[in-house]
Amino acid sequence: MQFTFIRSFPLASLALVLACGPATTTEEADDSTSTATAPVAERAPSQNILTPEEEEAGWTLLFDGATTQGWRGAYRQSFPDSGWTVEDGQLIVLASDGAESHNGGDIITEKEYSNFELTFEFKLTEGANSGVKYFVTEAGDKPAGSAFGLEYQVLDDDKHPDAKMGRDGNRTVGSLYDLIPAKDKLAAPIGEWNTGRILVEGSHVEHWLNGKKVLEYERGSEEFRQLVAQSKYAAPEYNENGRFGEAPKGHILLQDHGNLVAYRDIKIREIPAS
């Protein structure tokens, strides 16, 4: 088949920087059970909730807007003690030195998923970099940087240098990082909310941004493997068995890349295997 391209700063200033802007769209994403380790925060109204229709359709919350229940650090047993906070109904990765998984580190869902529809809202600060990874495994030793998995890129395309790297824009917001660029996307201005969506049905995967499909691909196809071979993931540390990104199931991950980024309304719907 062919690929179709459709398209650190002080906590005292945190509330000012993350003053909520209007959400661009509202889409639907699972809440796995675990022990909450972060302080309970006040939940923002009308966010991080499920409608009766969503509940009936099988959606669950991955973030309840007040705790870190259902999340832990990658390659850890508990949630990081630093680098992340819950405030005003937002799950926030704090600014540090801009290094990958260097401060609090990445966080992952306690549960693993295979077929699913995930939706989430994210808000960038100027020059920020983060990402939402899926099919993340913790096989082998902990890597020096972020845990391995397929990544929905979360990035300020104008101010972060990573947007100009890679090939054909495949490191810009909404892209399958370093593999497939997001096309014809409608990203919100910095400081306003975007809605991301990842749909996985068997080998078929789609990325959506603000209600518009920006890419799709077949995981494990010959075309997919050729893209991997042309990317950073061809290196042995990523692709030891020659099957990068092809795990049958894995965790959802929010990336700590040392920049201030907020997430909310993270929901998931598991899709029965066909």
Protein Blocks (a to p, Z undefined) as FASTA:
>chain_A
ZZdddddddfklmmmmmoccddfbdcdddddddddfbdcddddehiaiacfklmmnopac
fbgolacghiacehiabdcfbhiaceehiacdddfehpahklnopaddfbdcfbdcdddd
ddddehiacdddehiafehjddfbdcdddddddddfklmmklmgcjehiabghiaghkac
cehiacddehiacddddddehjbccddeehiafbdcdehiaklmmmmmmmmklpmklmmn
opghiafbdcdddddehiacddehiacdddddZZ
